[in-house]
Amino acid sequence: MQALTLPARRGWRWLTEGFQIFRKKQLLLSFLVLGYWVLMLVVNSLPWVGQIVATVLVPVFSVSLMNACRLVAQGSPLPPLLLFSGFDKNLRGMLVLGLIYFVSSLCVLGMTILIDDGVLFKIFVYGLGPEDKVVVGGKILMAIEFALAMYIPVVMAYWYAPVLVAWHDLSPVKALFFSFIACLRNWRVFLVYIAVLLVFGAFLPSLLLGILSTAFAGAGEQFSITLTVFTALILLPTVYASFYVSYRDVFVIIDEDA
């Protein structure tokens, strides 16, 4: 399997084409994404095993959302229980992916113990808040920067891995390898993609919220709620659709043969 290398400008198109997919079935995709997040919150709240189960199931539900985006983009009929369609094929391989993802994330957090004496690890694993003196000391900021840097290869390996396992019957190890190589070959595209996403998903909404809150004193809470609704109902489904667009671009030959 060979991933295509795309020009950097495709990073912009991933989001615009993702929005076009979202517009075809706005209510459905919004409902699926919200249902996914609510379900993950419920599972994550379970005592003792909640975090582990939620993390292991991430690849499965990622495939469910990619199934939805794929069907909408192709104009195909949408089956019932689409949110759980990721359980239909190669479930064992995707659960293995989820377990590897959990262990990888735990290892990244574990390495931060050497920087901040375990503060960041306790926040994410045990849900404990940081001490004020640690925050002031800046150790936790260094730990966050280190964790983000170490987490980049993990994200690269998992970006396409679930769909490669579910749609193309690859083993988890091969899927992780091909996903990492595909992201590495297209690092310029991903830089553009992330930059555009930050501008339209974070910078401009925050700027607009600040301007409106200043212009209409006392209405900041209402504007904040509106921004949250926009993110949940429009931005998140568009982002998930852009994940599918990026896969379709990079593995276009594979997709046609599937």
Summary of the structure (lengths in Angstrom):
residues: 258
radius of gyration: 19.5
end to end distance: 12.8
largest distance: 57.1
contacts: 799
relative contact order: 0.17
helix: 82%
strand: 0%
